Amino acid sequence: MRTTPPRARRAAGLTLAALALTTLVACSGDDGGEQPAAPASGAAGAAPAVELDAAGALAEVGEPLRVGVLVSLRSAPGEGQDVLTAAEGARVAAYRLGLGGADVELEVVDDAGTSEGATRAVADLVDAGVSGIVAASTGEHLQAAVDAAAGAGVPLLLPYERELTALPDGVWATGPSGDAVDQALLAAMGERGLERPFVVSADGVDVDGVGSADREDYTGDNLGAVVARATRAVEDGTADSVVVAASATSQAQVVAALQGRGSTAPVVLSPEALSPGFATGLTEAGGTPAGEFLTVGVDASDATTLGTSQRAEATASYFSALRLAAGDPELQDLFGSVPFADVAEGADTASHDAVLALAAAAVEAGSVEPADVAAALTGLTVDTSDGLAGPALDFADSRALAPDAVVALEATTQDPQVRPVAATEEEAAPRLYWFATAAAGR
């Protein structure tokens, strides 16, 4: 028997999380935003470790670890541009390894979000002599990168793309799989009593297995009609929520339009909403991030540092390194075009962890040769002891992230203050901070 209505439980969860975030801010010692607060640490008063133990062992290999980073500087919606700034987490990983004496070089190539570009990008990276490739992009065009890397015998990791299946030897997905996302979304909605969603899909993104009272495809020029149908469905009682599965940009447009019509229906988002571009796009479209949003993903972000677990400490170490890197005036972004501080706010843990996985394999192999790194990575388990900020990765399977690592995430606009602080209030981009609901009270 349900003794508490789902909406009441949801509000209670958000309130508890907001209290936890407020406590962190209040205890941070911040005097007006000039200095970032220190992230949580399991040892009272101890600063999170930034240098990595693996760095020394990597330095002993005697050759630079050259990691290819494939990005999509410009692309069609859903083909990688949304995670461009997230890819800067790779820079944080290289920076941390460098602090410990390891020589890590990042070779960055733009694939333009196309199959032809992806094939060319992999060829360029192979010619550059990389030990492995992190494909920090999304979309169907990455199949060409997978095929090219497998053919060249260079290991390739996919931290953001979840829909590619039947990955060949030497290619691993290190982020959530499509099946894991669908199952986690379905479970999260079920726990909240959301059984009749109106589903809006766009940009080739969809959620399978999520029951739908009705659905509509958003094509970019039918926003008004799509939102009108969704709103009527909720008002008529045939739908109890709206699911938006799309790129971050399209999600922002749909949600802003829903808000503009005064909709109060719960909004469930595909994991593309975890991109900073969602909150920014929402504001640019005339909406507000101060809504109630639900998605799924891994528990490895700002709010994770509120805890006292080993994972919380590892994530806190990542953010400590992020702030330190942003304060280094000589450190540049992935393209070497602007100071890292200008892009640090968008860097995330997924690309960071992918680089560290390749570093761990090079240490295991005692070599930076691609074939040796791929062989060492096969069957290897990499976790927080290797510096990962997120869940463990088991490379015995092409889907290296365990399905149960994908959990429900809710959003707040309250800042845990573990990221670099913008130079001025005007420069601070709108942002949502996602927290795992089961871990909100840790």
C-alpha positions as CSV (number, residue, x, y, z in Angstrom):
1,M,0.0,0.0,0.0
2,R,1.3,3.5,-0.9
3,T,1.1,5.6,2.2
4,T,2.7,8.7,0.7
5,P,1.6,10.2,-2.7
6,P,4.4,10.0,-5.3
7,R,4.5,13.8,-5.8
8,A,4.8,14.3,-2.0
9,R,7.7,11.8,-1.8
10,R,9.3,13.6,-4.8
11,A,9.0,17.0,-3.1
12,A,10.4,15.6,0.2
13,G,13.4,14.1,-1.7
14,L,14.1,17.5,-3.3
15,T,13.8,19.3,0.0
16,L,16.3,16.9,1.7
17,A,18.7,17.3,-1.1
18,A,18.4,21.1,-1.1
19,L,19.0,21.1,2.6
20,A,22.2,19.0,2.1
21,L,23.4,21.3,-0.6
22,T,22.6,24.4,1.5
23,T,24.5,22.9,4.4
24,L,27.6,22.4,2.2
25,V,27.5,26.0,1.0
26,A,26.9,27.3,4.5
27,C,29.9,25.4,5.9
28,S,32.2,26.1,3.0
29,G,33.6,29.3,4.4
30,D,32.9,31.1,1.1
31,D,32.7,34.9,1.6
32,G,30.8,36.0,-1.4
33,G,31.9,33.7,-4.2
34,E,35.5,34.9,-4.7
35,Q,37.0,31.5,-3.7
36,P,35.5,28.1,-4.4
37,A,34.6,25.9,-1.5
38,A,36.7,22.8,-0.8
39,P,34.9,19.6,-1.7
40,A,34.1,17.0,0.9
41,S,36.7,14.6,2.2
42,G,36.4,11.5,4.2
43,A,39.1,12.6,6.6
44,A,38.2,15.7,8.6
45,G,40.2,18.7,7.4
46,A,42.1,16.7,4.8
47,A,42.3,18.0,1.3
48,P,41.4,15.6,-1.5
49,A,44.4,14.0,-3.2
50,V,45.0,15.4,-6.7
51,E,48.1,13.5,-7.9
52,L,47.6,9.9,-9.0
53,D,49.6,6.9,-7.8
54,A,49.5,5.6,-11.3
55,A,51.5,8.6,-12.6
56,G,54.8,7.3,-11.2
57,A,54.3,3.8,-12.7
58,L,53.3,5.4,-16.0
59,A,56.5,7.6,-16.0
60,E,58.6,4.4,-15.6
61,V,57.3,3.1,-19.0
62,G,59.8,5.6,-20.4
63,E,57.7,6.9,-23.3
64,P,54.9,9.4,-23.5
65,L,51.4,8.2,-23.4
66,R,49.7,9.7,-26.4
67,V,45.9,9.7,-26.2
68,G,43.7,10.6,-29.1
69,V,40.6,12.6,-28.3
70,L,37.9,12.7,-31.0
71,V,35.4,15.6,-30.6
72,S,32.7,17.2,-32.7
73,L,33.3,20.9,-32.8
74,R,30.2,21.5,-34.9
75,S,27.5,19.0,-35.6
76,A,23.9,18.3,-36.3
77,P,21.8,17.9,-33.1
78,G,22.6,14.6,-31.4
79,E,25.9,14.1,-33.2
80,G,28.3,15.2,-30.5
81,Q,28.4,19.0,-30.2
82,D,26.5,18.9,-26.9
83,V,29.4,17.1,-25.1
84,L,32.2,19.2,-26.5
85,T,32.9,21.0,-23.3
86,A,32.4,17.8,-21.3
87,A,35.4,16.4,-23.2
88,E,37.6,18.8,-21.3
89,G,37.6,16.3,-18.5
90,A,40.3,14.5,-20.6
91,R,42.5,17.6,-20.0
92,V,42.0,17.2,-16.3
93,A,43.1,13.6,-16.4
94,A,46.3,14.5,-18.3
95,Y,47.0,17.3,-15.9
96,R,46.7,15.0,-12.9
97,L,49.0,12.5,-14.4
98,G,51.4,15.2,-15.3
99,L,51.5,16.4,-11.7
100,G,52.9,13.0,-10.7
101,G,55.6,13.1,-13.3
102,A,53.9,11.1,-16.2
103,D,54.3,12.4,-19.7
104,V,50.8,12.4,-21.3
105,E,50.0,14.0,-24.6
106,L,46.5,14.6,-25.9
107,E,46.0,14.6,-29.7
108,V,42.7,16.2,-30.4
109,V,40.9,15.9,-33.8
110,D,37.5,17.3,-34.8
111,D,35.3,14.8,-36.7
112,A,32.7,17.4,-37.7
113,G,29.9,15.1,-36.5
114,T,30.0,13.0,-39.7
115,S,30.9,9.5,-40.7
116,E,33.5,10.7,-43.2
117,G,34.9,13.0,-40.6
118,A,35.1,10.2,-38.0
119,T,36.9,7.9,-40.4
120,R,39.4,10.7,-41.3
121,A,39.9,11.7,-37.6
122,V,40.8,8.1,-36.6
123,A,43.2,7.8,-39.5
124,D,44.9,11.1,-38.4
125,L,45.1,9.8,-34.8
126,V,46.6,6.5,-35.9
127,D,49.2,8.4,-37.9
128,A,50.0,10.5,-34.9
129,G,50.9,7.3,-33.0
130,V,48.3,7.3,-30.3
131,S,48.1,4.5,-27.8
132,G,44.3,4.7,-27.6
133,I,41.4,6.9,-28.5
134,V,38.6,8.5,-26.4
135,A,35.7,9.3,-28.7
136,A,34.2,12.2,-26.7
137,S,31.2,12.5,-29.0
138,T,27.8,10.9,-29.7
139,G,25.6,9.8,-32.5
140,E,25.4,7.3,-35.4
141,H,28.5,8.8,-37.1
142,L,30.7,7.2,-34.4
143,Q,30.1,3.8,-36.0
144,A,32.6,4.9,-38.6
145,A,35.1,5.7,-35.9
146,V,34.6,2.3,-34.2
147,D,35.1,0.5,-37.5
148,A,38.3,2.5,-38.3
149,A,39.8,2.1,-34.9
150,A,39.1,-1.7,-34.8
151,G,40.6,-2.1,-38.2
152,A,43.7,-0.2,-37.2
153,G,44.1,-2.2,-33.9
154,V,43.9,0.9,-31.7
155,P,41.7,0.7,-28.6
156,L,38.8,3.1,-28.6
157,L,36.6,4.1,-25.6
158,L,33.1,5.6,-25.8
159,P,32.3,7.5,-22.7
160,Y,29.1,9.2,-24.1
161,E,27.6,7.2,-26.9
162,R,25.1,4.6,-25.6
163,E,23.2,3.3,-28.7
164,L,26.0,1.6,-30.7
165,T,25.8,-2.2,-30.3
166,A,27.9,-5.2,-31.2
167,L,31.1,-3.4,-30.5
168,P,34.2,-5.2,-31.9
169,D,37.2,-6.3,-30.0
170,G,39.3,-3.4,-28.8
171,V,36.3,-1.0,-28.5
172,W,34.5,-0.4,-25.2
173,A,31.6,1.8,-24.0
174,T,32.5,3.3,-20.7
175,G,29.2,5.2,-20.2
176,P,25.7,3.9,-19.6
177,S,24.3,1.6,-22.3
178,G,20.9,2.3,-24.0
179,D,19.3,-0.7,-22.2
180,A,20.6,0.5,-18.8
181,V,19.3,4.0,-19.4
182,D,15.9,2.7,-20.5
183,Q,15.6,0.3,-17.5
184,A,16.7,3.0,-15.0
185,L,14.3,5.5,-16.4
186,L,11.4,3.0,-16.2
187,A,12.3,2.1,-12.6
188,A,12.7,5.8,-11.5
189,M,9.3,6.7,-13.1
190,G,7.7,3.7,-11.5
191,E,8.9,4.7,-8.1
192,R,7.3,8.1,-8.6
193,G,4.0,6.6,-9.8
194,L,4.5,8.0,-13.3
195,E,2.9,5.4,-15.5
196,R,1.4,7.4,-18.5
197,P,4.0,9.7,-19.9
198,F,3.6,11.7,-23.0
199,V,6.9,11.1,-24.9
200,V,8.6,13.7,-27.1
201,S,11.5,12.4,-29.2
202,A,14.0,14.2,-31.4
203,D,17.4,14.0,-33.0
204,G,17.4,10.2,-33.2
205,V,17.2,9.9,-29.4
206,D,14.5,7.7,-27.9
207,V,13.7,5.7,-24.8
208,D,12.6,2.1,-25.3
209,G,10.4,0.3,-22.9
210,V,9.0,3.5,-21.3
211,G,5.2,3.2,-21.6
212,S,3.5,6.0,-23.4
213,A,0.0,7.4,-23.3
214,D,0.9,9.3,-26.5
215,R,4.0,10.5,-28.3
216,E,5.2,13.0,-30.8
217,D,8.4,13.7,-32.8
218,Y,9.9,17.1,-32.5
219,T,11.4,18.1,-35.8
220,G,12.5,21.6,-35.0
221,D,9.7,23.5,-36.7
222,N,6.6,22.0,-35.0
223,L,7.4,23.0,-31.4
224,G,4.1,24.7,-30.8
225,A,2.0,21.7,-32.0
226,V,4.1,19.2,-30.0
227,V,3.9,21.1,-26.8
228,A,0.2,21.8,-27.2
229,R,-0.5,18.1,-27.6
230,A,1.6,17.2,-24.6
231,T,-0.1,19.9,-22.4
232,R,-3.6,18.8,-23.5
233,A,-2.7,15.2,-22.7
234,V,-1.7,16.1,-19.1
235,E,-4.7,18.4,-18.6
236,D,-7.1,15.7,-19.9
237,G,-5.5,13.2,-17.5
238,T,-4.5,10.8,-20.3
239,A,-0.8,11.6,-19.4
240,D,0.8,12.1,-16.0
241,S,4.2,13.4,-17.1
242,V,6.2,14.4,-20.1
243,V,9.3,12.5,-21.2
244,V,11.7,14.4,-23.5
245,A,14.3,12.3,-25.3
246,A,16.5,14.5,-27.4
247,S,19.7,16.4,-27.7
248,A,20.3,18.9,-24.9
249,T,19.5,21.8,-27.2
250,S,16.2,20.3,-28.3
251,Q,15.3,19.3,-24.8
252,A,15.8,22.9,-23.7
253,Q,13.5,24.2,-26.4
254,V,10.7,21.7,-25.5
255,V,11.0,22.3,-21.8
256,A,11.0,26.1,-22.2
257,A,7.9,25.9,-24.3
258,L,6.2,23.6,-21.7
259,Q,7.0,26.1,-19.0
260,G,5.7,28.9,-21.2
261,R,2.3,27.2,-21.4
262,G,2.3,26.9,-17.6
263,S,2.6,23.2,-17.5
264,T,3.3,21.7,-14.0
265,A,3.6,18.1,-15.2
266,P,6.7,16.2,-14.0
267,V,9.4,16.4,-16.7
268,V,11.6,13.3,-17.3
269,L,14.6,13.8,-19.5
270,S,17.0,11.5,-21.4
271,P,20.6,11.7,-20.1
272,E,21.5,14.4,-22.7
273,A,20.1,16.8,-20.1
274,L,23.3,16.2,-18.0
275,S,25.1,18.4,-20.5
276,P,25.7,22.0,-19.3
277,G,24.1,23.0,-22.7
278,F,20.6,22.0,-21.3
279,A,20.5,24.6,-18.6
280,T,22.1,27.2,-20.8
281,G,19.7,26.5,-23.7
282,L,16.8,26.5,-21.4
283,T,17.6,30.0,-20.2
284,E,18.3,31.2,-23.8
285,A,14.9,29.8,-24.8
286,G,13.1,31.9,-22.2
287,G,12.7,29.0,-19.7
288,T,14.1,28.6,-16.2
289,P,16.3,25.8,-14.7
290,A,14.4,26.2,-11.5
291,G,12.0,23.3,-12.3
292,E,11.7,19.7,-11.2
293,F,13.6,17.5,-13.6
294,L,14.4,13.8,-13.5
295,T,16.9,11.8,-15.5
296,V,19.3,8.9,-15.0
297,G,23.1,8.6,-15.1
298,V,26.1,7.8,-12.9
299,D,26.5,9.3,-9.5
300,A,29.7,11.2,-10.2
301,S,29.1,14.9,-10.2
302,D,29.2,18.0,-7.9
303,A,26.7,16.7,-5.4
304,T,28.5,13.4,-5.0
305,T,31.1,15.2,-3.0
306,L,28.6,15.7,-0.2
307,G,29.1,12.1,0.9
308,T,31.8,10.3,2.9
309,S,32.2,7.2,0.8
310,Q,35.2,6.2,-1.2
311,R,33.4,7.4,-4.3
312,A,32.7,10.7,-2.8
313,E,36.4,11.2,-2.0
314,A,37.4,10.2,-5.5
315,T,34.9,12.6,-7.0
316,A,36.1,15.4,-4.7
317,S,39.6,14.7,-5.8
318,Y,38.5,15.2,-9.4
319,F,36.9,18.6,-8.6
320,S,39.9,19.6,-6.6
321,A,42.1,18.9,-9.6
322,L,39.6,20.7,-11.8
323,R,39.9,23.9,-9.7
324,L,43.7,23.6,-9.6
325,A,43.9,23.2,-13.4
326,A,41.6,26.1,-13.9
327,G,44.0,28.2,-11.8
328,D,47.0,27.3,-13.9
329,P,47.5,30.3,-16.3
330,E,49.7,28.2,-18.7
331,L,47.2,25.3,-19.1
332,Q,45.2,25.5,-22.4
333,D,42.0,23.9,-23.5
334,L,41.9,20.7,-25.7
335,F,42.5,22.8,-28.8
336,G,45.2,25.0,-27.3
337,S,43.2,28.0,-28.3
338,V,42.0,29.5,-24.9
339,P,43.0,29.2,-21.3
340,F,41.6,26.0,-19.7
341,A,39.9,28.3,-17.1
342,D,37.6,29.5,-19.9
343,V,36.2,26.0,-20.5
344,A,36.7,24.3,-17.1
345,E,33.2,24.8,-16.0
346,G,31.9,22.3,-18.5
347,A,34.5,19.5,-18.0
348,D,33.0,16.2,-16.7
349,T,34.2,13.0,-15.2
350,A,33.3,10.6,-18.0
351,S,36.1,11.7,-20.4
352,H,38.5,12.0,-17.4
353,D,37.9,8.4,-16.4
354,A,38.3,7.2,-20.0
355,V,41.8,8.7,-20.2
356,L,42.7,7.2,-16.8
357,A,41.5,3.8,-18.0
358,L,43.9,4.0,-20.9
359,A,46.7,5.1,-18.6
360,A,46.0,2.1,-16.3
361,A,46.2,-0.2,-19.2
362,A,49.6,1.3,-20.3
363,V,50.9,0.7,-16.8
364,E,49.6,-2.8,-16.8
365,A,51.3,-3.5,-20.2
366,G,54.5,-1.6,-19.3
367,S,54.1,-0.2,-22.9
368,V,52.4,2.5,-24.8
369,E,52.1,0.5,-28.0
370,P,48.4,0.3,-29.1
371,A,48.3,-3.5,-29.4
372,D,49.8,-3.8,-25.9
373,V,47.4,-1.3,-24.4
374,A,44.4,-3.0,-25.9
375,A,45.6,-6.4,-24.7
376,A,46.2,-5.1,-21.2
377,L,42.8,-3.4,-21.1
378,T,40.9,-6.5,-22.1
379,G,39.7,-8.0,-18.8
380,L,41.1,-5.2,-16.7
381,T,39.1,-3.6,-13.9
382,V,39.7,0.1,-13.2
383,D,38.3,1.9,-10.2
384,T,38.8,4.7,-7.7
385,S,42.2,3.3,-6.7
386,D,43.3,4.2,-10.3
387,G,41.9,7.7,-9.9
388,L,38.5,7.2,-11.4
389,A,35.9,9.8,-10.3
390,G,33.0,7.6,-11.3
391,P,32.0,4.0,-11.0
392,A,34.4,1.1,-11.7
393,L,34.9,0.0,-15.2
394,D,35.2,-3.7,-16.0
395,F,36.8,-4.2,-19.5
396,A,35.9,-7.9,-19.5
397,D,32.8,-6.8,-21.4
398,S,32.5,-4.3,-24.2
399,R,30.0,-2.5,-22.0
400,A,32.5,-1.7,-19.2
401,L,30.0,0.1,-16.9
402,A,27.8,-2.1,-14.8
403,P,24.1,-1.5,-15.5
404,D,23.4,-1.0,-11.8
405,A,25.7,2.0,-11.8
406,V,23.0,3.9,-13.7
407,V,20.7,5.6,-11.1
408,A,18.0,8.1,-10.9
409,L,19.2,11.7,-10.8
410,E,17.3,14.8,-9.8
411,A,18.3,18.4,-10.4
412,T,18.8,21.5,-8.2
413,T,20.1,25.0,-9.0
414,Q,21.9,25.2,-5.6
415,D,25.6,25.1,-6.2
416,P,27.8,22.7,-4.1
417,Q,30.6,25.1,-4.9
418,V,33.2,22.6,-6.0
419,R,33.7,23.9,-9.5
420,P,35.9,26.9,-10.5
421,V,34.2,30.2,-9.8
422,A,33.4,32.4,-12.7
423,A,35.4,35.6,-12.8
424,T,32.3,37.7,-12.7
425,E,28.6,37.0,-12.1
426,E,27.9,38.0,-15.7
427,E,30.2,35.2,-17.0
428,A,28.6,32.5,-14.8
429,A,26.5,30.3,-17.1
430,P,23.2,28.9,-15.8
431,R,23.7,25.4,-14.5
432,L,21.8,22.5,-13.0
433,Y,23.5,20.2,-10.4
434,W,22.4,16.6,-10.5
435,F,22.2,14.3,-7.5
436,A,21.4,10.7,-7.0
437,T,18.1,10.5,-5.1
438,A,19.1,7.4,-3.2
439,A,22.3,9.1,-2.1
440,A,20.9,12.6,-1.3
441,G,21.0,12.0,2.4
442,R,24.5,10.5,2.6
